[in-house]
Amino acid sequence: MILLPTLKRFYSFTSQWNLGLKCQKLGLAILSYLRGIFKPPNDVLNLADNEEYKKRFATLYSHLLGTSATFYSWKGLQKKDYEPLYGRAKYFWGSVLIALQNEWVISIAKCFEKSSYSRRNEVISVHALLRHYLRRHIDSSKADKVKALLKKHKKVISNIYQLRHKLAHIDAKYFDNPSEFLKKYPVDYGEVEDLLADFADLLSSLNPESGVGYSLDNYVKTPEWEAGDVMDEINFYVQEEKKHLDRFSAGETDDPFLLPRKTP
């Protein structure tokens, strides 16, 4: 254990005096090797990792379900028949639709983040859990299933991650010509739905408990149905408003508005 600080000083010394990358790499290699020797016993490591893994899995579970619900809420609002209704409150609906779209894009990217942060275990993502817990200490067979799902959806996840980067940073080139970017990194909504459809299997494989299955209908069918139901209710009101205007034109009522008019 005494060797570690000594090697750290050696590494710092070689960096300061620029004695060459080979010495630095040698120092890092020795440090990495010694850290492997002096790590805690496996039983202690596994106990701590299991508890931390359960907490992190619960957080990721919540985010994956929220991502699915957001996507299908957004999808439920995409019917062309709704466009005249959106025109009645264009600022409101413009904000809602853009917010929902950005949210599911960014949420998917976060849940599947593969970066220096996930490599350092500083974020909670599928890749971070796979790298630091599932593959090493929990269940290697489950890890293989997760890796297979990641490989299956690699293209759409990668393209969404690229899009997320552009949106999150208001990238100048992207906003100058978004269609050109989407030609290079297309996001096919059918592929997004295929990814979300595998969330149940992904969660079962990530779950630290064995034999746990999931049904995600409440986060797939229900949000899309609710979005359509809200639009049907708005459309019903619009039709009633038209009937009321007809009665006003016929002199059957003195108030042209179905509901009391509020001044902005």
N, C-alpha and C positions, 0 to 999 in steps of 0.2 A: 504493500500500500504506500510505502514511503517513496517508491519509484515514480509514482504519478506526478506529484508536484515538481520533481526534478526534471522529468521529461517535458512538462509544460513550460518550465523555464528555458529548457533547451530549445523548444519550438519557438518561443518568443525571441530568444537570442538570435536564432538563425533568420527569423523574419526581419528583425531590426537591422542586422548587418548584411542582409541580402547575400547569404552564402550559397544560395542556389535552391531551386525547387526540389531537387532530389533529396537534400537533407530534410527539408520540410515534410515531404511526402513520407520519408522514412520515419520521422518522428510521429506523424499522424497514424501511420500503420501500426507502430509499436503501441501507441496509446489505445487504439481500437482493440488490439489483441489483449492488452492488459485489462481493459474494461470487461472483456468477455470472461477473463479468468476470475476477476474479483466481484462478479455479480452475485446477488443473494442466492441461496439454495432454491431449487425449482419449486418446492412446496410453498415456501414463503412468497415467491414471485407469483405463483399461480393464484394463491388466495387473494392477494392484493389486486391482481389483474382482473380476476373474476368480479369482484365488487365494483371496481372502476368501470369495467366493461358493461355491467348491467346498467349503471347510471347513464353511460354514454349511449348505449343502445336505446334506452327509453327516450332520450332526447331526439335521436335520429328517427325513431319510430314516429314520434309526434310530427316531426317536420315532413317526413315522407307522406303521411296521411294528409297533412295540410296542403302539400304540393298537389296531390291528386285532386282534392276538393276544389282548389283554386283553378286548376286546369279545366275541370269539367264544368265549373260555374262559368268560366270564360267561354267554353265551347257552346254551352247552352244559350249564349247570347249572340251567336254568330249567324243566325238565320237572316237571309236577305229581307224577309218579310218584316223584320223588326226595324229596318232603316228609317221608314217614315216616323215611327215612334221616337227614335233617337233624335230625329230632327226637331222634335217639339221641345227638347231640353238638351241642345247639342253640347253645351259646356259641361253639364253634369255627366252625360253619358260618355262623352269623349274622355273625361277624366277616369270614369269607372272602367271602361274597356281597356284603356292604356295601362292603368294600374294593375288590373288582373293579369294582362298579358306579361307585363314586366315581372310581376311577382312569380308566376310559374316558371318563367325562364330563369330568373335568378335563383329561385328555390331549388330547381333541379341541379343547376350548376353547383350550388353550395352542398347539396346532399351527396354529390358525386365528385367533390373537389379532389383533385390529385395535383398537389403542388408541394413546394418546400414546407408549407405549413402542415400539410397532412403527413409529410415525411417526418416532421419533427413532433408529430402528435399534438399540435397546437389547435387543431380544429376537430370538430366531430363530423366525419363523413364516412361513406362506405369504404373508401380506400384507406382511411386512417384506421378504422376498426379492423379491417382485413389485415393490414400491415402489422399493427402493433399488438393485437389481441387474438383475433380469431385464428389466424394462421399459426401463431407461435405457441399459444397457451390454452386455447379453448377446444377447438375441434378442427382438425385438418381436413376431414371429409366435407364439413360444411364450408370450409374455406374454398375448396375446389368448386363447389356449386356456385358460390358467389363469384369466383373468377370466371366461370363459364357464362354467367349472366352479364357480367361486365364486358366480356368479349363479344357476346351476342349483340349488345346495344352500344358498342364502342363508337360507331359513326355518329349516331344522333347525340350521344352524350358529349362527344368532342365538339360537334358543331354548336350545340347549345352553350357549351363553355366559352367558345369563341364569341358568340353573340352576347353572352352575359358580360364579358369583358368590355365590349364596345358600349353597351348600354350603361353599365355602372360608372364608366368614366367619361361619358358624353364624348366619345371619340370623334374627332373632327372629320376624319376621312369617311367614317361610317355614315355620319349624319349628312355629309355632302352627297353621298351616293349609296344608300342602303341596299338598293337592288343589286348593285355590283358585288357587294359583300355576300349577299345571300345566294348569289350564283356560285360563289366559291365555297360557302359553308351553308348549304341548304338545310332548313329545318322542316322536315316532312311531318305533318301533324299525325298521319297514320303511324309513323315510326315512334312518335311521342306516346301515342296511345298503346302501342305494343310494349314500350318500356314500362308505362304505368300498369299495364296488365300483369307484368311480372313482379310488381311490388310485393304481392302476397308471398310468392316463392322466395323473393329476396329477404323479406322479413323473417320467414321461417328459417332460412339458412343462417341469418345473422343472430337470431334469438339464442341467447346462451342456454336456454332450456331446450331439451329434446322433445320432439313430437308435438310442437305447437304449430297449428295451422291458422290461416287468416282468411276471412272473407271481407272484401273491401267495397261491397256494394254501396254502403252508406257514404263512401267517399268517391264513388264513380257515378252510379245511376242517380242517386238522390240529388247531388248538387246540380246536375244537368236538368233533371226534372224540375227542381225548384226554380231554376233560372227561367225555364219555359213557362212555369206557372205564374211567376211574377209578371212576365210579359203578356200573358193571356189576360191577367187582371187589368193591366194598364190598357190593353186593347179594348177590353169590355167597357172601361170608363170612357175611352175615346168615342166608342159607338154610342154610348148613352149621352155624351156631350153633343154629338151631332143631332140626335133626336131632340134634345132640349133646344138646340138652335132652331130646328124646324118649328117647334112649338112657339118659340119667340118670334120667328118670322110670320107665323100665322096669327100673332097677337094673343096667344093663349097664356103668355107669361110676360111680365115686365122686365125680368132680369135675364140678360143674354148669357149669363154664366151659370153653369150647373152647380158649381160650388162657389162660395163667397170668394171674390178675387182678392188676393193679397198683393200689396204694393211692395216691390223689391226694396 
